[in-house]
Amino acid sequence: MDNNSPILVVSRHRHEAAESCAVAPQLAEKFNVNVLDIPLLYDFPPDHTIIERLRGLSKPAYFLLPISQRSAKKLLNDLRIPFAEVFETHETVQIPDGGISDGQVERFDDTPSPRWYPIIDGSQCSACLECVNYCLFGVYAIGNDSRPFVDQPDACRDGCPACARVCPSQAIMFPLYEDRVIAGYEQPSMDDMSNLVDLVDQI
C-alpha cells in the first residue's frame, strides 16, 4: 500500500463477513485511499497481530467502527493505536483525498472470539471506586493513581452491564450494549430536549 496516502480502517460488526461487506471498496473508490477491512476491533486482544499491524502504520489512520465514537476513541487509546479521526457510520466519513487512482482494500478474515468487557472513560471517571466495590468477578483493580482500571477484562460476565449502571458519572461503557447511554453514545442535551418538546408542541 502507498505509504503517502491516508489509510482508512473499516472495522466490521460481528455479523458482517468480509466478502459481504461492500462499504470498504466503496470508500476506497470514493476517497482514493487504501482501506484495511478488519473484524470487530473490540474483540481483539491487545497482543493480536492485527493490533500490532495497526500500531505500526506509517501514520495515524482514520477509523470507521460500528460502535459509538466515544467508546471507539477510548478503545483505540487503550490499545495504543494512533488515529487521525473516528467515524460511527460510513455516511459521516470525511477524509482527505488520497490522490491514488485505485484505492486498494486489504481484508483480514481472522475470527477472534467474541469478547465482553467494560471500557472506562477516564475523562468522566470520578475515582469513586463504585465499580471496584460492586464487581463480583475481579474485573477492576486500583492503579497507583488511586483510579480504577480494567485489570481482567475477560473475567467480565457476558452481557452484564451492572457496573455501568452503578457508575454515578457514566464513565463505564459497554460498546455493544442495547442501551445507548451504556454503549457510550452521547445523551441528548437539555437544549436538544427543549427543542424536541417545542417541535412536538407545534404538531
ZADO-1210 file (C-alpha; in nm, 4 decimals, padded with zeros to 6 digits):
<atoms>
<atom x="00.0000" y="00.0000" z="00.0000" code="MET" pos="1"/>
<atom x="00.1107" y="00.3586" z="-00.0725" code="ASP" pos="2"/>
<atom x="00.2619" y="00.4981" z="00.2490" code="ASN" pos="3"/>
<atom x="00.1795" y="00.8559" z="00.1483" code="ASN" pos="4"/>
<atom x="-00.1927" y="00.8004" z="00.1079" code="SER" pos="5"/>
<atom x="-00.4246" y="00.8262" z="00.4095" code="PRO" pos="6"/>
<atom x="-00.5305" y="00.4869" z="00.5423" code="ILE" pos="7"/>
<atom x="-00.8876" y="00.4091" z="00.6386" code="LEU" pos="8"/>
<atom x="-00.9552" y="00.1160" z="00.8710" code="VAL" pos="9"/>
<atom x="-01.3058" y="-00.0289" z="00.8406" code="VAL" pos="10"/>
<atom x="-01.3976" y="-00.2480" z="01.1357" code="SER" pos="11"/>
<atom x="-01.6860" y="-00.4820" z="01.0568" code="ARG" pos="12"/>
<atom x="-01.9551" y="-00.5865" z="01.3002" code="HIS" pos="13"/>
<atom x="-01.9541" y="-00.9495" z="01.4079" code="ARG" pos="14"/>
<atom x="-02.2345" y="-01.0496" z="01.1715" code="HIS" pos="15"/>
<atom x="-02.0626" y="-00.8974" z="00.8664" code="GLU" pos="16"/>
<atom x="-01.8437" y="-01.1354" z="00.6694" code="ALA" pos="17"/>
<atom x="-01.5574" y="-00.9809" z="00.4747" code="ALA" pos="18"/>
<atom x="-01.6934" y="-01.0967" z="00.1409" code="GLU" pos="19"/>
<atom x="-02.0336" y="-00.9396" z="00.2063" code="SER" pos="20"/>
<atom x="-01.9028" y="-00.6028" z="00.3267" code="CYS" pos="21"/>
<atom x="-01.9374" y="-00.3565" z="00.0386" code="ALA" pos="22"/>
<atom x="-01.8512" y="-00.0484" z="00.2442" code="VAL" pos="23"/>
<atom x="-01.4718" y="-00.0881" z="00.2265" code="ALA" pos="24"/>
<atom x="-01.4390" y="-00.0896" z="-00.1550" code="PRO" pos="25"/>
<atom x="-01.6946" y="00.1908" z="-00.1850" code="GLN" pos="26"/>
<atom x="-01.4943" y="00.4137" z="00.0481" code="LEU" pos="27"/>
<atom x="-01.1639" y="00.3193" z="-00.1173" code="ALA" pos="28"/>
<atom x="-01.3056" y="00.4354" z="-00.4505" code="GLU" pos="29"/>
<atom x="-01.4787" y="00.7449" z="-00.3138" code="LYS" pos="30"/>
<atom x="-01.1727" y="00.8870" z="-00.1348" code="PHE" pos="31"/>
<atom x="-00.8938" y="00.7296" z="-00.3444" code="ASN" pos="32"/>
<atom x="-00.7397" y="00.5751" z="-00.0357" code="VAL" pos="33"/>
<atom x="-00.6196" y="00.2368" z="00.0823" code="ASN" pos="34"/>
<atom x="-00.8510" y="00.0553" z="00.3215" code="VAL" pos="35"/>
<atom x="-00.7839" y="-00.2122" z="00.5811" code="LEU" pos="36"/>
<atom x="-01.1015" y="-00.4176" z="00.6260" code="ASP" pos="37"/>
<atom x="-01.0882" y="-00.5909" z="00.9654" code="ILE" pos="38"/>
<atom x="-01.3262" y="-00.7754" z="01.2008" code="PRO" pos="39"/>
<atom x="-01.4665" y="-00.6010" z="01.5074" code="LEU" pos="40"/>
<atom x="-01.1783" y="-00.4235" z="01.6814" code="LEU" pos="41"/>
<atom x="-01.3406" y="-00.4647" z="02.0240" code="TYR" pos="42"/>
<atom x="-01.2934" y="-00.8439" z="02.0041" code="ASP" pos="43"/>
<atom x="-00.9166" y="-00.8436" z="01.9522" code="PHE" pos="44"/>
<atom x="-00.6805" y="-00.9000" z="02.2459" code="PRO" pos="45"/>
<atom x="-00.4037" y="-00.6376" z="02.2762" code="PRO" pos="46"/>
<atom x="-00.1319" y="-00.8779" z="02.1571" code="ASP" pos="47"/>
<atom x="-00.3051" y="-00.9849" z="01.8342" code="HIS" pos="48"/>
<atom x="-00.1096" y="-00.9463" z="01.5112" code="THR" pos="49"/>
<atom x="-00.3729" y="-00.7136" z="01.3614" code="ILE" pos="50"/>
<atom x="-00.3411" y="-00.4816" z="01.6620" code="ILE" pos="51"/>
<atom x="00.0360" y="-00.4821" z="01.6147" code="GLU" pos="52"/>
<atom x="-00.0157" y="-00.4020" z="01.2464" code="ARG" pos="53"/>
<atom x="-00.2371" y="-00.1037" z="01.3309" code="LEU" pos="54"/>
<atom x="00.0155" y="00.0248" z="01.5841" code="ARG" pos="55"/>
<atom x="00.2896" y="00.0065" z="01.3230" code="GLY" pos="56"/>
<atom x="00.1166" y="00.2024" z="01.0453" code="LEU" pos="57"/>
<atom x="00.3305" y="00.4800" z="00.8977" code="SER" pos="58"/>
<atom x="00.0798" y="00.7469" z="01.0011" code="LYS" pos="59"/>
<atom x="-00.2345" y="00.7663" z="01.2185" code="PRO" pos="60"/>
<atom x="-00.5242" y="00.6081" z="01.0302" code="ALA" pos="61"/>
<atom x="-00.8886" y="00.7047" z="01.0005" code="TYR" pos="62"/>
<atom x="-01.1257" y="00.4557" z="01.1602" code="PHE" pos="63"/>
<atom x="-01.4828" y="00.3550" z="01.0844" code="LEU" pos="64"/>
<atom x="-01.6204" y="00.1405" z="01.3670" code="LEU" pos="65"/>
<atom x="-01.9721" y="00.0080" z="01.4382" code="PRO" pos="66"/>
<atom x="-01.9647" y="00.1407" z="01.7953" code="ILE" pos="67"/>
<atom x="-02.0013" y="00.4844" z="01.9499" code="SER" pos="68"/>
<atom x="-01.7323" y="00.7382" z="01.8686" code="GLN" pos="69"/>
<atom x="-01.6670" y="00.7915" z="02.2393" code="ARG" pos="70"/>
<atom x="-01.6073" y="00.4231" z="02.3139" code="SER" pos="71"/>
<atom x="-01.4102" y="00.3748" z="01.9897" code="ALA" pos="72"/>
<atom x="-01.1638" y="00.6543" z="02.0711" code="LYS" pos="73"/>
<atom x="-01.1113" y="00.5205" z="02.4225" code="LYS" pos="74"/>
<atom x="-01.0643" y="00.1668" z="02.2881" code="LEU" pos="75"/>
<atom x="-00.8037" y="00.2865" z="02.0380" code="LEU" pos="76"/>
<atom x="-00.6216" y="00.4760" z="02.3124" code="ASN" pos="77"/>
<atom x="-00.6279" y="00.1701" z="02.5398" code="ASP" pos="78"/>
<atom x="-00.4849" y="-00.0428" z="02.2578" code="LEU" pos="79"/>
<atom x="-00.2201" y="00.2249" z="02.1898" code="ARG" pos="80"/>
<atom x="-00.3298" y="00.2658" z="01.8281" code="ILE" pos="81"/>
<atom x="-00.2783" y="00.6196" z="01.6913" code="PRO" pos="82"/>
<atom x="-00.5734" y="00.7592" z="01.4966" code="PHE" pos="83"/>
<atom x="-00.6481" y="01.0697" z="01.2929" code="ALA" pos="84"/>
<atom x="-01.0269" y="01.0563" z="01.3307" code="GLU" pos="85"/>
<atom x="-01.3031" y="00.8118" z="01.4177" code="VAL" pos="86"/>
<atom x="-01.6399" y="00.7764" z="01.2438" code="PHE" pos="87"/>
<atom x="-01.9510" y="00.5859" z="01.3527" code="GLU" pos="88"/>
<atom x="-02.1192" y="00.5367" z="01.0149" code="THR" pos="89"/>
<atom x="-01.9966" y="00.5373" z="00.6565" code="HIS" pos="90"/>
<atom x="-02.2224" y="00.8375" z="00.5828" code="GLU" pos="91"/>
<atom x="-02.0145" y="01.0550" z="00.8158" code="THR" pos="92"/>
<atom x="-01.6696" y="00.9612" z="00.6805" code="VAL" pos="93"/>
<atom x="-01.4766" y="01.2671" z="00.5659" code="GLN" pos="94"/>
<atom x="-01.1085" y="01.2176" z="00.4933" code="ILE" pos="95"/>
<atom x="-00.8576" y="01.3821" z="00.2570" code="PRO" pos="96"/>
<atom x="-00.8448" y="01.2526" z="-00.0987" code="ASP" pos="97"/>
<atom x="-00.5625" y="01.0008" z="-00.1114" code="GLY" pos="98"/>
<atom x="-00.4527" y="01.1026" z="-00.4566" code="GLY" pos="99"/>
<atom x="-00.4198" y="00.7468" z="-00.5855" code="ILE" pos="100"/>
<atom x="-00.6101" y="00.6215" z="-00.8864" code="SER" pos="101"/>
<atom x="-00.7236" y="00.2905" z="-00.7434" code="ASP" pos="102"/>
<atom x="-00.7503" y="00.2513" z="-00.3689" code="GLY" pos="103"/>
<atom x="-00.6746" y="-00.0992" z="-00.2530" code="GLN" pos="104"/>
<atom x="-00.8722" y="-00.2981" z="00.0042" code="VAL" pos="105"/>
<atom x="-00.6785" y="-00.5393" z="00.2218" code="GLU" pos="106"/>
<atom x="-00.9162" y="-00.7753" z="00.4013" code="ARG" pos="107"/>
<atom x="-00.8462" y="-00.9662" z="00.7188" code="PHE" pos="108"/>
<atom x="-01.0637" y="-01.2695" z="00.7793" code="ASP" pos="109"/>
<atom x="-00.9486" y="-01.3556" z="01.1303" code="ASP" pos="110"/>
<atom x="-01.2399" y="-01.4527" z="01.3519" code="THR" pos="111"/>
<atom x="-01.1493" y="-01.3523" z="01.7071" code="PRO" pos="112"/>
<atom x="-01.3651" y="-01.4928" z="01.9833" code="SER" pos="113"/>
<atom x="-01.6434" y="-01.2522" z="02.0856" code="PRO" pos="114"/>
<atom x="-01.5483" y="-01.0582" z="02.3960" code="ARG" pos="115"/>
<atom x="-01.7443" y="-00.8595" z="02.6550" code="TRP" pos="116"/>
<atom x="-01.5648" y="-00.6137" z="02.8792" code="TYR" pos="117"/>
<atom x="-01.6013" y="-00.2558" z="03.0057" code="PRO" pos="118"/>
<atom x="-01.4215" y="00.0497" z="02.8738" code="ILE" pos="119"/>
<atom x="-01.3608" y="00.3349" z="03.1198" code="ILE" pos="120"/>
<atom x="-01.3761" y="00.6952" z="03.0006" code="ASP" pos="121"/>
<atom x="-01.1104" y="00.8464" z="03.2252" code="GLY" pos="122"/>
<atom x="-01.2240" y="01.2000" z="03.1439" code="SER" pos="123"/>
<atom x="-01.5544" y="01.1297" z="03.3192" code="GLN" pos="124"/>
<atom x="-01.4365" y="00.8915" z="03.5909" code="CYS" pos="125"/>
<atom x="-01.4541" y="01.0477" z="03.9391" code="SER" pos="126"/>
<atom x="-01.2491" y="00.7665" z="04.1005" code="ALA" pos="127"/>
<atom x="-01.5341" y="00.6875" z="04.3369" code="CYS" pos="128"/>
<atom x="-01.4431" y="00.3146" z="04.3084" code="LEU" pos="129"/>
<atom x="-01.8075" y="00.2042" z="04.2935" code="GLU" pos="130"/>
<atom x="-01.7155" y="-00.0275" z="04.0055" code="CYS" pos="131"/>
<atom x="-01.4335" y="-00.1893" z="04.2029" code="VAL" pos="132"/>
<atom x="-01.6551" y="-00.2442" z="04.5054" code="ASN" pos="133"/>
<atom x="-01.9562" y="-00.3612" z="04.3049" code="TYR" pos="134"/>
<atom x="-01.7989" y="-00.6077" z="04.0594" code="CYS" pos="135"/>
<atom x="-01.8035" y="-00.9662" z="04.1866" code="LEU" pos="136"/>
<atom x="-01.5707" y="-01.1029" z="03.9209" code="PHE" pos="137"/>
<atom x="-01.2433" y="-00.9164" z="03.9776" code="GLY" pos="138"/>
<atom x="-01.2587" y="-00.7212" z="03.6530" code="VAL" pos="139"/>
<atom x="-01.1319" y="-00.3975" z="03.8095" code="TYR" pos="140"/>
<atom x="-00.8241" y="-00.3027" z="04.0074" code="ALA" pos="141"/>
<atom x="-00.6970" y="00.0228" z="04.1561" code="ILE" pos="142"/>
<atom x="-00.3927" y="00.1799" z="03.9958" code="GLY" pos="143"/>
<atom x="-00.1062" y="00.3699" z="04.1553" code="ASN" pos="144"/>
<atom x="-00.3032" y="00.6875" z="04.0883" code="ASP" pos="145"/>
<atom x="-00.5904" y="00.5544" z="04.3053" code="SER" pos="146"/>
<atom x="-00.8117" y="00.5300" z="03.9982" code="ARG" pos="147"/>
<atom x="-00.9853" y="00.2152" z="03.8727" code="PRO" pos="148"/>
<atom x="-00.8735" y="00.0343" z="03.5604" code="PHE" pos="149"/>
<atom x="-00.9852" y="-00.2799" z="03.3772" code="VAL" pos="150"/>
<atom x="-00.7376" y="-00.5392" z="03.5018" code="ASP" pos="151"/>
<atom x="-00.9063" y="-00.8663" z="03.3981" code="GLN" pos="152"/>
<atom x="-01.1347" y="-00.7859" z="03.1012" code="PRO" pos="153"/>
<atom x="-01.2134" y="-01.1459" z="03.0169" code="ASP" pos="154"/>
<atom x="-01.3365" y="-01.2142" z="03.3714" code="ALA" pos="155"/>
<atom x="-01.6418" y="-00.9987" z="03.2923" code="CYS" pos="156"/>
<atom x="-01.9678" y="-01.1891" z="03.2530" code="ARG" pos="157"/>
<atom x="-02.1128" y="-01.1767" z="02.9018" code="ASP" pos="158"/>
<atom x="-02.3991" y="-00.9283" z="02.8788" code="GLY" pos="159"/>
<atom x="-02.3571" y="-00.7899" z="03.2317" code="CYS" pos="160"/>
<atom x="-02.3573" y="-00.4056" z="03.2400" code="PRO" pos="161"/>
<atom x="-02.4127" y="-00.3773" z="03.6182" code="ALA" pos="162"/>
<atom x="-02.1010" y="-00.1703" z="03.6883" code="CYS" pos="163"/>
<atom x="-02.2048" y="00.0809" z="03.4204" code="ALA" pos="164"/>
<atom x="-02.5431" y="00.1143" z="03.5868" code="ARG" pos="165"/>
<atom x="-02.3938" y="00.1947" z="03.9296" code="VAL" pos="166"/>
<atom x="-02.1307" y="00.4357" z="03.7928" code="CYS" pos="167"/>
<atom x="-02.2520" y="00.7824" z="03.9023" code="PRO" pos="168"/>
<atom x="-02.0558" y="00.9639" z="03.6306" code="SER" pos="169"/>
<atom x="-02.1472" y="00.7301" z="03.3413" code="GLN" pos="170"/>
<atom x="-01.7793" y="00.6711" z="03.2762" code="ALA" pos="171"/>
<atom x="-01.8155" y="00.2971" z="03.2071" code="ILE" pos="172"/>
<atom x="-01.9150" y="00.1849" z="02.8587" code="MET" pos="173"/>
<atom x="-02.0070" y="-00.1470" z="02.7018" code="PHE" pos="174"/>
<atom x="-01.9980" y="-00.0645" z="02.3278" code="PRO" pos="175"/>
<atom x="-02.2296" y="-00.3465" z="02.2170" code="LEU" pos="176"/>
<atom x="-02.4979" y="-00.2993" z="02.4814" code="TYR" pos="177"/>
<atom x="-02.8513" y="-00.2133" z="02.3645" code="GLU" pos="178"/>
<atom x="-02.8855" y="00.0884" z="02.5963" code="ASP" pos="179"/>
<atom x="-02.7230" y="00.3728" z="02.4011" code="ARG" pos="180"/>
<atom x="-02.6046" y="00.5572" z="02.7124" code="VAL" pos="181"/>
<atom x="-02.4245" y="00.2495" z="02.8443" code="ILE" pos="182"/>
<atom x="-02.2916" y="00.1871" z="02.4913" code="ALA" pos="183"/>
<atom x="-02.1222" y="00.5279" z="02.5039" code="GLY" pos="184"/>
<atom x="-02.3456" y="00.7349" z="02.2808" code="TYR" pos="185"/>
<atom x="-02.3974" y="01.0924" z="02.3895" code="GLU" pos="186"/>
<atom x="-02.7143" y="01.1740" z="02.5772" code="GLN" pos="187"/>
<atom x="-02.9316" y="01.4497" z="02.4322" code="PRO" pos="188"/>
<atom x="-02.8584" y="01.7826" z="02.5965" code="SER" pos="189"/>
<atom x="-03.1277" y="01.9805" z="02.7798" code="MET" pos="190"/>
<atom x="-03.1321" y="02.2218" z="02.4835" code="ASP" pos="191"/>
<atom x="-03.1912" y="01.9313" z="02.2454" code="ASP" pos="192"/>
<atom x="-03.4724" y="01.8036" z="02.4654" code="MET" pos="193"/>
<atom x="-03.6306" y="02.1511" z="02.4813" code="SER" pos="194"/>
<atom x="-03.6139" y="02.1806" z="02.1024" code="ASN" pos="195"/>
<atom x="-03.7751" y="01.8391" z="02.0668" code="LEU" pos="196"/>
<atom x="-04.0550" y="01.9379" z="02.3052" code="VAL" pos="197"/>
<atom x="-04.1097" y="02.2591" z="02.1069" code="ASP" pos="198"/>
<atom x="-04.1343" y="02.0624" z="01.7826" code="LEU" pos="199"/>
<atom x="-04.3841" y="01.8201" z="01.9345" code="VAL" pos="200"/>
<atom x="-04.5931" y="02.1122" z="02.0659" code="ASP" pos="201"/>
<atom x="-04.6094" y="02.2576" z="01.7141" code="GLN" pos="202"/>
<atom x="-04.7585" y="01.9419" z="01.5656" code="ILE" pos="203"/>
</atoms>
